[in-house]
Amino acid sequence: MTVRLCVLLWARPGATEALIEYEDKVLALLDDHGGRVRQRARTGGEEGAPTEIQLIEFTSQAGYDGFLTDGRRTALSDERDAAIARTDLYPVELV
């Protein structure tokens, strides 16, 4: 079963570039878990808007679970916490 997620990310003040650098690193791991970025977009973050919006797809729940527990990803948790203030995640279906 395909897993599709809409991910909304808010950068900490002054950390937009750090958010982008972190996301570049972790999104590069998706392919190893049957995942891919279908779309990635950024806003200016005005009026509470998220800094980055992603539509991510995995070929299976196991692939998504593997991505979440990937040691290369979890090793970056301090970098993530320094750059990202908030993450909202929504399972979605394409229409």
Sine and cosine of phi, psi and omega as CSV:
sin_phi,cos_phi,sin_psi,cos_psi,sin_omega,cos_omega
0.00,0.00,0.78,-0.62,0.02,-1.00
-0.94,0.33,0.67,-0.74,0.06,-1.00
-0.93,-0.38,0.85,-0.53,0.03,-1.00
-0.87,-0.49,0.71,-0.70,-0.06,-1.00
-0.75,-0.66,0.65,-0.76,0.21,-0.98
-0.98,-0.20,0.84,-0.53,-0.06,-1.00
-0.90,-0.43,0.81,-0.58,0.05,-1.00
-0.93,-0.38,0.79,-0.62,-0.07,-1.00
-0.81,-0.59,0.73,-0.69,0.06,-1.00
-0.92,-0.39,0.79,-0.61,0.03,-1.00
-0.98,0.19,0.51,-0.86,0.18,-0.98
-0.92,0.39,0.41,-0.91,0.01,-1.00
-0.80,0.60,0.79,-0.61,0.03,-1.00
0.97,0.24,0.12,0.99,-0.10,-1.00
-0.91,-0.42,0.41,0.91,-0.01,-1.00
-0.86,0.52,-0.73,0.68,0.00,-1.00
-0.89,0.45,-0.61,0.79,0.03,-1.00
-0.91,0.42,-0.63,0.78,0.06,-1.00
-0.88,0.48,-0.73,0.68,-0.02,-1.00
-0.88,0.47,-0.70,0.71,0.00,-1.00
-0.89,0.45,-0.69,0.73,0.03,-1.00
-0.88,0.47,-0.75,0.66,-0.02,-1.00
-0.89,0.46,-0.61,0.79,0.08,-1.00
-0.84,0.55,-0.67,0.74,-0.02,-1.00
-0.92,0.39,-0.77,0.64,-0.10,-1.00
-0.97,0.26,-0.55,0.84,0.02,-1.00
-0.93,0.37,-0.42,0.91,0.07,-1.00
-0.91,0.41,-0.30,0.96,0.01,-1.00
-1.00,0.09,-0.23,0.97,-0.11,-0.99
-0.83,0.56,-0.70,0.71,-0.08,-1.00
-0.85,0.53,-0.55,0.84,0.01,-1.00
-0.92,0.39,-0.22,0.98,-0.06,-1.00
-0.85,-0.53,0.34,0.94,0.00,-1.00
0.95,0.31,0.44,0.90,-0.01,-1.00
-0.91,-0.41,0.27,-0.96,0.08,-1.00
-0.38,-0.93,0.41,-0.91,0.11,-0.99
-1.00,0.02,0.87,-0.50,0.06,-1.00
-0.99,0.12,-0.56,0.83,0.00,-1.00
-0.38,-0.92,0.59,-0.81,0.05,-1.00
-0.65,-0.76,0.79,-0.62,-0.06,-1.00
-0.63,-0.78,0.38,-0.93,0.02,-1.00
-0.78,-0.63,0.49,-0.87,0.12,-0.99
-0.91,-0.41,0.04,-1.00,0.10,-1.00
-0.99,0.12,-0.09,1.00,0.01,-1.00
0.97,0.22,0.16,0.99,-0.01,-1.00
-0.93,0.37,0.51,-0.86,0.10,-0.99
0.78,0.62,0.65,0.76,0.09,-1.00
0.99,0.15,0.10,1.00,0.02,-1.00
-0.93,0.37,0.52,-0.86,0.06,-1.00
-0.91,0.42,0.46,-0.89,0.04,-1.00
-0.96,0.29,-0.65,0.76,-0.03,-1.00
-0.67,-0.74,0.57,-0.82,0.03,-1.00
-0.79,-0.61,0.75,-0.66,-0.02,-1.00
-0.77,-0.64,0.59,-0.81,0.19,-0.98
-0.91,-0.42,0.92,-0.39,-0.10,-1.00
-0.89,-0.46,0.56,-0.83,-0.04,-1.00
-0.72,-0.70,0.70,-0.72,0.10,-0.99
-0.87,-0.50,0.55,-0.84,0.01,-1.00
-0.96,0.29,-0.30,0.95,-0.01,-1.00
-0.38,-0.93,0.29,-0.96,0.10,-1.00
-0.90,0.44,-0.60,0.80,0.02,-1.00
-0.88,0.47,-0.62,0.79,0.05,-1.00
-0.90,0.44,-0.69,0.72,0.04,-1.00
-0.89,0.46,-0.71,0.70,0.02,-1.00
-0.87,0.49,-0.65,0.76,0.03,-1.00
-0.90,0.43,-0.61,0.79,0.06,-1.00
-0.89,0.46,-0.71,0.70,-0.03,-1.00
-0.88,0.47,-0.55,0.83,-0.05,-1.00
-0.99,-0.17,0.04,1.00,0.00,-1.00
-0.84,0.54,0.83,-0.55,-0.04,-1.00
-0.87,0.50,-0.51,0.86,0.06,-1.00
-0.91,0.41,-0.59,0.81,0.02,-1.00
-0.96,0.27,-0.75,0.67,-0.05,-1.00
-0.92,0.40,-0.44,0.90,0.05,-1.00
-0.91,0.41,-0.29,0.96,-0.01,-1.00
-1.00,-0.10,0.23,0.97,-0.10,-0.99
-0.87,0.49,-0.59,0.80,0.04,-1.00
-0.91,0.41,-0.64,0.77,0.05,-1.00
-0.89,0.45,-0.67,0.74,0.03,-1.00
-0.88,0.47,-0.75,0.66,-0.04,-1.00
-0.89,0.46,-0.52,0.86,0.02,-1.00
-0.96,0.28,-0.45,0.89,-0.10,-0.99
-0.98,-0.18,-0.55,0.83,-0.19,-0.98
-0.93,-0.38,0.85,-0.53,-0.01,-1.00
-0.99,0.10,-0.55,0.83,-0.11,-0.99
-0.41,-0.91,0.59,-0.81,0.09,-1.00
-0.72,-0.70,0.79,-0.62,0.15,-0.99
-0.91,-0.42,0.69,-0.72,-0.09,-1.00
-0.77,-0.64,0.77,-0.64,-0.02,-1.00
-0.75,-0.66,0.82,-0.58,0.18,-0.98
-0.92,0.40,0.70,-0.72,-0.05,-1.00
-0.69,-0.73,0.34,-0.94,0.17,-0.99
-0.88,-0.48,0.63,-0.78,0.05,-1.00
-0.98,0.22,0.62,-0.78,0.02,-1.00
-0.83,-0.56,0.00,0.00,0.00,0.00
